[in-house]
Amino acid sequence: MRDAEQTRQTILEISADEIHKHGFTATSLSSILKRCKVSKGALYHYFPNKMELGYAVFEEIYTPMFLETWKPAVEVDDPIAGLCQFFTLMSTDSSCDDIVCGCPLNNLCQEMSGIDEGFRLRILNMQQQLNQLIAINLQRISAQLRPDLDFSQVAYFITASFHGASSLSKSSQNKELFSKVINELCLYITNLRHNQLS
């Protein structure tokens, strides 16, 4: 990687960390500059303003990281089992701090979607990518699933429940609530199979 590309990548990674810790609005460019050890002019060479920097963090750091986190769960032979294992491990292995701090992408979505159209459109695009990823992989095993399923609708329900669990535990500072919602979500996912019907 060339020096210029490395500098840009460093700025993005440090900015992503700062946004996760403080939120986009409260993130200080001076703190980013200090940690990156670059001048303000160097930062503006790559990103003309803070908003463009935020967009780049969202598109190049948060969105790929988020989608890569989900891929192993749904691209296995059995995405039903994969999703349940993914959620259960997150519930049991994540520290209380991890849960109550919230997902960096979810935090940014909640903060910025209502106040900036550029962020809203990027958030919508990311949600559509995740929805398609889940829906395609559930459709792949459709012979094992209930015949009445709308895979896109199911995918949105799964992600909404997951983000709802994250938001609930973050706002209440209570990891136990996350685990309770996740347990119920896993029951729902398991019951997508047609042989679970009574």
Secondary structure as GFF3:
##gff-version 3
##sequence-region A 1 198
A	DSSP	alpha_helix	3	22	.	.	.	ID=ss1
A	DSSP	alpha_helix	29	36	.	.	.	ID=ss2
A	DSSP	alpha_helix	40	46	.	.	.	ID=ss3
A	DSSP	alpha_helix	50	57	.	.	.	ID=ss4
A	DSSP	pi_helix	58	62	.	.	.	ID=ss5
A	DSSP	alpha_helix	63	74	.	.	.	ID=ss6
A	DSSP	alpha_helix	79	93	.	.	.	ID=ss7
A	DSSP	alpha_helix	96	101	.	.	.	ID=ss8
A	DSSP	alpha_helix	104	112	.	.	.	ID=ss9
A	DSSP	alpha_helix	117	139	.	.	.	ID=ss10
A	DSSP	three_ten_helix	142	144	.	.	.	ID=ss11
A	DSSP	alpha_helix	151	172	.	.	.	ID=ss12
A	DSSP	alpha_helix	175	190	.	.	.	ID=ss13
A	DSSP	three_ten_helix	194	196	.	.	.	ID=ss14
###
